């Protein structure tokens, strides 16, 4: 029950509302910034997780001066908000060349390529310099050139260098397959293997006479549990600002690192079924799920809220199904007895990035409002 | 490949864009309106699927004069756009009583209850009349009083009638368990069983002297394949305006009834893996999935587009994974050979309601723009 949280009265919640625990966000940022500083790697955090200029300013307070985004829209938004060094960590979308050119004229812009086709279009179109990263696939299998295809990588780097306006920056990877591991050791192993793969690529580029080359990596699980970053120049984690239940399940954060939750009104209490139904569904939480303890799909866990924080996940109270606007939570009998129609409960999200993407703003536990990038997807 | 679609050049798509095939929408509306008219049931379509005042006007052209929504926000939006008879088919959220009161003063408003608690709060607070429906659970198990708990239903109806401003309208159900069936016959059976259950409730209310009582039902699968609606006064399907892959899989629509798709740029072609990667992920399609032919999760299918229509699903080209902004599509070798970085492809959605919810507007194939309800969830 949300009864232990002091801030709910203050916030006056009447419908599904995205809450942000600023103290936790700052602690998460501080920890990652300290880790990057200790390892002498540049922290270029991915801002797709929060998509908020105000939250990006908090990053600046911890020494961050460059960021990562995943679309041209997002790059424009952060450039308009004072960021002058931005990497779009997504295979370059050649249909947005005009906007990329305009942006590159204004800020230091980095883009990603993994094909001669994209390099050709980019190189022929640009009349202002842009930093070009070659995307390497270290085993995730989504985009990029497989790390052991050295010849192809060297050849693509040569193609980049063949264009006057394309500055070959280096190699960049996202080892998203850390999310498939089920132990800290597994994640550390994937992290180490990916990095050693990238270092063989760097060596191959060096041997081919391609000169200085940076190495950029970036997945929150790997960066959270890595003990070293040997040979890496920059890290690009994003989810770490908020973390979520997926990360807590992986063991890459603890429950009290989770810095966002959705506050939802109870609209039905069903004692016989041991369930409550909330106003709060896939439209507010996203359809993202994880495998719960009993092998069932879980779409979130209830949090008690605690004093002035978002509290801890209550693993006995899972969200077991979602429709567009409804959420169904299983609650043990004693918890259920304390719940009534009209109470507000807090749901911790499975994938915080997707959950936040459904909301236009954050409410802080102190009553403030933090805007996200305006407009919805597709606008 | 999108090569057969005439309208893509016209639309000038550069990023993920929600497309609407108006001819299909009108045909879908016409068919459902004709079915309702033939059965002499009132069609009160659910507008959460499209959330657009302009599309609601098309419904009006087919004789619709009353609608269903799933939130107070949506009710306000449609009331502001000229709708004077609106049912909020969601257990009444007592935290929004002020807005409900203001709305009930302006239009004919219907709300749903399934507990004495909600009836008490509502009855004590309202000084203007509101229509109250008792929500019945016909087997879906989400909200409502189970249909065979006649005593509880009669008792709740009496409680409603005990308040001067609450007009007892009748019983209302959503047989969402039609979505769990895997044949037309199965859906028809659930539909028939649900309706006969509701008629026993109606009889019990009548025997208890509660007077005139309407019966309202509403799920797209049931309404699409039902052969009769004996005893039902009103139907509330929503998804039928667009349909989607889930409905096509159920057999409740055909592939060429699907009236929305997301147009997405190709950002990578991976011949060795037989895959293309698009700019278009869970942020544009939603995480919704269905079980594909080989037992794998599928997040959408490619459509060829065809002339001036959205074309048909290509079941050999499934979207096999999504991240926030990336989609991975498996494409047979000959299809892959015709695809290049910078091409635009069309993805048909698994759950059109959730997909549309991620976009601020629709583009018609004629180049028009249709706005959705402003603001994102939580605003």
HADDOCK unambig.tbl for C-alpha pairs under 7 A between the chains (distance, minus, plus):
assign (segid A and resid 14 and name CA) (segid B and resid 95 and name CA) 5.00 0.50 0.50
assign (segid A and resid 14 and name CA) (segid B and resid 96 and name CA) 5.97 0.50 0.50
assign (segid A and resid 15 and name CA) (segid B and resid 378 and name CA) 6.91 0.50 0.50
assign (segid A and resid 16 and name CA) (segid B and resid 378 and name CA) 5.45 0.50 0.50
assign (segid A and resid 17 and name CA) (segid B and resid 378 and name CA) 4.98 0.50 0.50
assign (segid A and resid 18 and name CA) (segid B and resid 378 and name CA) 6.89 0.50 0.50
assign (segid A and resid 91 and name CA) (segid B and resid 267 and name CA) 5.88 0.50 0.50
assign (segid A and resid 92 and name CA) (segid B and resid 267 and name CA) 6.70 0.50 0.50
assign (segid A and resid 93 and name CA) (segid B and resid 267 and name CA) 5.78 0.50 0.50
assign (segid A and resid 93 and name CA) (segid B and resid 342 and name CA) 6.89 0.50 0.50
assign (segid A and resid 94 and name CA) (segid B and resid 342 and name CA) 5.74 0.50 0.50
assign (segid A and resid 95 and name CA) (segid B and resid 14 and name CA) 4.99 0.50 0.50
assign (segid A and resid 95 and name CA) (segid B and resid 342 and name CA) 5.96 0.50 0.50
assign (segid A and resid 96 and name CA) (segid B and resid 14 and name CA) 5.98 0.50 0.50
assign (segid A and resid 267 and name CA) (segid B and resid 91 and name CA) 5.88 0.50 0.50
assign (segid A and resid 267 and name CA) (segid B and resid 92 and name CA) 6.70 0.50 0.50
assign (segid A and resid 267 and name CA) (segid B and resid 93 and name CA) 5.78 0.50 0.50
assign (segid A and resid 283 and name CA) (segid B and resid 354 and name CA) 6.81 0.50 0.50
assign (segid A and resid 283 and name CA) (segid B and resid 377 and name CA) 6.75 0.50 0.50
assign (segid A and resid 284 and name CA) (segid B and resid 377 and name CA) 6.10 0.50 0.50
assign (segid A and resid 287 and name CA) (segid B and resid 287 and name CA) 5.39 0.50 0.50
assign (segid A and resid 287 and name CA) (segid B and resid 288 and name CA) 6.30 0.50 0.50
assign (segid A and resid 288 and name CA) (segid B and resid 287 and name CA) 6.27 0.50 0.50
assign (segid A and resid 324 and name CA) (segid B and resid 354 and name CA) 6.81 0.50 0.50
assign (segid A and resid 342 and name CA) (segid B and resid 93 and name CA) 6.91 0.50 0.50
assign (segid A and resid 342 and name CA) (segid B and resid 94 and name CA) 5.74 0.50 0.50
assign (segid A and resid 342 and name CA) (segid B and resid 95 and name CA) 5.96 0.50 0.50
assign (segid A and resid 354 and name CA) (segid B and resid 283 and name CA) 6.81 0.50 0.50
assign (segid A and resid 354 and name CA) (segid B and resid 324 and name CA) 6.83 0.50 0.50
assign (segid A and resid 358 and name CA) (segid B and resid 376 and name CA) 6.51 0.50 0.50
assign (segid A and resid 358 and name CA) (segid B and resid 377 and name CA) 6.14 0.50 0.50
assign (segid A and resid 359 and name CA) (segid B and resid 376 and name CA) 5.56 0.50 0.50
assign (segid A and resid 359 and name CA) (segid B and resid 377 and name CA) 5.34 0.50 0.50
assign (segid A and resid 359 and name CA) (segid B and resid 378 and name CA) 5.64 0.50 0.50
assign (segid A and resid 360 and name CA) (segid B and resid 376 and name CA) 5.57 0.50 0.50
assign (segid A and resid 360 and name CA) (segid B and resid 378 and name CA) 6.90 0.50 0.50
assign (segid A and resid 360 and name CA) (segid B and resid 379 and name CA) 6.27 0.50 0.50
assign (segid A and resid 376 and name CA) (segid B and resid 358 and name CA) 6.49 0.50 0.50
assign (segid A and resid 376 and name CA) (segid B and resid 359 and name CA) 5.55 0.50 0.50
assign (segid A and resid 376 and name CA) (segid B and resid 360 and name CA) 5.58 0.50 0.50
assign (segid A and resid 377 and name CA) (segid B and resid 283 and name CA) 6.65 0.50 0.50
assign (segid A and resid 377 and name CA) (segid B and resid 284 and name CA) 6.05 0.50 0.50
assign (segid A and resid 377 and name CA) (segid B and resid 358 and name CA) 6.11 0.50 0.50
assign (segid A and resid 377 and name CA) (segid B and resid 359 and name CA) 5.39 0.50 0.50
assign (segid A and resid 378 and name CA) (segid B and resid 15 and name CA) 6.80 0.50 0.50
assign (segid A and resid 378 and name CA) (segid B and resid 16 and name CA) 5.31 0.50 0.50
assign (segid A and resid 378 and name CA) (segid B and resid 17 and name CA) 5.00 0.50 0.50
assign (segid A and resid 378 and name CA) (segid B and resid 18 and name CA) 6.96 0.50 0.50
assign (segid A and resid 378 and name CA) (segid B and resid 359 and name CA) 5.71 0.50 0.50
assign (segid A and resid 379 and name CA) (segid B and resid 360 and name CA) 6.44 0.50 0.50
